[in-house]
Amino acid sequence: MTKSKELFNHLLSKITLSDRGEAEAIAYYLLEARFGIIRTDIWNDTAVEVDLELIERDLHRINEHEPVQYVTGVAWFCGHRFQVNANVLIPRPETEQLVEEVKQRLAPNAKILDVGTGSGCIAISLALALPHAQVFALDVSANALKVAQQNASQLQATVEWVQADFLNDELAFKDFDCIVSNPPYIRELEKSSMETNVLRFEPHLALFVSDTNPLIFYQALAEKGKTILKREGKICAEINAQLSAEVKLLFEKEEYQSVELIKDMEGKNRFVSAMWLG
């Protein structure tokens, strides 16, 4: 048995990141994800039993800048525990707001399509929050869909999974109330300002678009939405805050109505909502 405060301080001494606040957050995360040791256990100096060899291997990966979510294989989203690996993006807290925005706009029995589902965090969270909804989720990556299906099974969520290339494949979907998406939207030119752990470990297919056509996925959402959505169906998507005006204009040019930019908790234009009237 080990005293949890001693273990926590050991982790802090071994994490070589310069930012102490980040190191503390990683240490807390590692202990909870690996061993279920939460902050109150540490504050109370509870005696715990852990695999010290596993911790040392984890620390080595963390000090190589690998995200702690990939190290532990765990990420939390909308209060649920998801499996993650290098085939899927790590769910971000700000994307939880996208789930909330969709829930507020839909009837309980809505028909929903999640485009670019990755770990399945959006689709599964919506299926759990709206148990009478029909939720479909699409991704081009078979490996990502394996992760999503495992998450749905563990969380007992009912989702229809589809492997397809949204940009290029003909899709037979019809009569959806909502298309939700967190598509790739970071331009190549923005790489220089990004964290090392994101650039080295997260899947670039799910992150980046070309500088010459950064709105390619929103154009596809707008065009295909016209056949996928029923009348008064909605598109709700996460966007690049730096391109929010361009995204809004794109949907307006495609004759969507009630096009709205929605701010995140930092006051940035982070989401777009648009209605198709047919």
N, C-alpha and C positions, 0 to 999 in steps of 0.2 A: 504493500500500500504506500501511496505517496500523498503528501499534503498538497492540496490544490494550489495554495499560494506559492509554495516553493516551485511547483511545476510551472505555474504561470510565469514566475520571475525567471525561471530557466529558459523558457521560450523567448522571453524578451531579450535575454542576454545573448541568445544565439541568432536572432533575426538581425540581419546586417543592414536593413533599410535605415536610411538616415532620419526619416520622419518617425518620431516615437509614437505619435498618435496612430499612424498607419500600422506600426508594429503591434501596438496593443490591440487594435481591431482584428488583425490577423490572428493573434494569439487566442483571443476570445473565440473567434470563428472556428479555428482549428480544433479547440477543445470541445466545443459544442457539436460540431459536425462529426468528429471522429468518435467521441466518447460520451456525448450527452452531458458534458460538464458545463453548466451554465454560470453566469456571472455571480449569482448568489452563492453557489457552491464555493467559488473562489473567495468571495468576500468573507464567507463563514469559515474558510480554511478547512473544508470538508476533506476527509481522507478518501482517496480515489485509487482505482486500479487501472493502469494504462499500459499499453505496449510501448516501451521506451525506444525500442529499435524502430518501430513504425514512425514514431515522432521524429527521430533523427533523420529518417529518409524523407519525411515530409519537409523538415526544415531545410534540407539540402535543395529540394525542388523550389521552395519558396525563395531561398536566397539566389536562385537562378532566375528569379522574376516570374516564375510560373504562378498564375492566379491561384489563390487558396481554394477557390471553388473547383478548379480542375484537380488540384492536389487531393482534395477530399472526395471529389465526385458529387458534391452536394451544393445546391443553391436554393435559397428560399424566395418564393414569389407569391404574393397575395395570401400569405399565411400558410402556404403549402411547401412541402419539401420535395424538390425536384432533383433527379439525377442529371448530371451534365458531364460532358467530356469534350475533347477538342473538336468534335464534329458539329458542335452547336455553340451559339453565342451564350454567354453568361447572362441570364435575365437581369435587367436593370430595374432599380426601384422606380424610376420615372415611368417605365412602361406599365406599371401597375395602374397608373392614372388612365392609360388608354383603356384598360379593362373596365374601369369605373365609368368612363365616358360612354362606352358601348352599352353597358348595363342600363344607364340612365335613359338611353335613347330607344330601347327595344322593349317589345312586349315579352312576357315570360315564355311564350311558345315560339319565339322567333327562329328563323332559319339563318344560320351564320356561316360564313366562309372565312377562315384564317389563311392568308396567303403568306408563305414563307414561315412556316410554323416553328422550325428549329426544334427546340426542346419540347415544344407543345405547350409552353407555359401560358400563352394567351388563350388558346383553344380550350385547354383543360380547365383553366380558372373560370372561363365563361360557362363551360358545361357544368361545373360544380355549383356555380352561383345561380345558373338558370337551368335547373334539372329538367324542365319541360321543353327546352330549346332543342333544335336539331343543329349540331355543330359538326362542320366539316373542316378539315385542315389539310393544306397542300404544301409540299416542299419538293424541290428538285433533287435533294440529296436523300438517297436510300439510307445512308448511315444516320442522318439526322432523324429520319422517320422511325428508325429502330429505337432511338433514345426516347422519342415522343411516345411511342407505343408502350414502352416499358413504364414511363411515367403515368400514362393513363391507366395502365393495369394496376400499378401500386396505389394510385389515388382513387381508383374505382370510378373513373370518368368515362362517359360514353361519347366517343368522337369517331367520325368516319375519316380514315386517313387516305390521302391520295398522293401518289408520286407523279409529279408532272412539272414541266417547265412552263411557268406562267407566262413568260415572255413570248414563247414560240409555239407552244402546243395549242391545238384547238380543244376547247373545253366544253363539255356538254352540260354545264351547270345552268340552272334556270330558277327564277322565282325566289331569290334570296332576299331577305330583309336587310342584311348587312354584310359588307365585306370589311374585314378588319385586317390590318397589316402593319408590321414593323419591318419594312423592306430595307435592303442595302441603300444607304444614302450618303455615306461619307465620301467626299471627293479624294482622289489620289493626292492632290495638292495639300490636303489637310493632315497627311501622315506625319509630317515633321513636328506637329504639335501634340501628337498622341503619346500615351504611355507605352513604355517598352513592353510591358506584360501583354497589352492588347495586341500590339503589332507582331510579337513573336509567337503568341499562342492561340489567339482566337481566329476562327476561320475567315479568311479574307473574302471568300465568296459571299458571306453573309453581311459583310461590312461595307465594301467599297464599290463605287461606281466610277466610270471614267470622268475626267474633267470636261470632256467634250459633250457628254450627254448625261448629266447628273440626275435628271428627272425621268430616266427611262422607265423606272418601275411605276411612277405616278402616272405617266402617260398610258402605260399598260392597264393600270387600275381603272383609269377614266374610260378608256376605250372598251375594255372587256366588261366593265361594270354596266354598260348600257344593255348588254344581253343577259348578264348574270342576275342583275337586280330586278325585282318587281317594281312597280310604280311606287314612288315615295321611299324606295330603298336607299340605304345610306352607305357611304364609304367613310370609314374612320381609320386614319393612319398616322403613325409617327413620322415626323419629318425632320430634316436638317434645318435648325433654326435660322441658319445663314441664308437659306433659300426659301424661306416661308412665303415671301411675297410672290415669288415665281410659281410656287406650288399652287397658291390660291388662284392666281391668274390662269394657270393651266386648267383647273377644274371649271372655272368660269367660261373659258373659251370653248370647253367641251360641253357647254350648256347645262352644267349642273347648277342646282339652285341652293340657296341658303348655305353658301360656302363660308365656313367659319374657321378662323385660326384660334387655337386654344392654347393658353399659356401653361407651362409647368410651374412647379413650386418655386423655381428660381426666376420666374417672370419672363422666360423665353418662349417664343412661339414654337411649341413642341409637337402639336398635333393639328390635323386638319379634319374637318367633318364636311361632307357634301352630300346633297340629296339629288337623286335622279327621278325626274317626273315623267320621263318617257315622251 
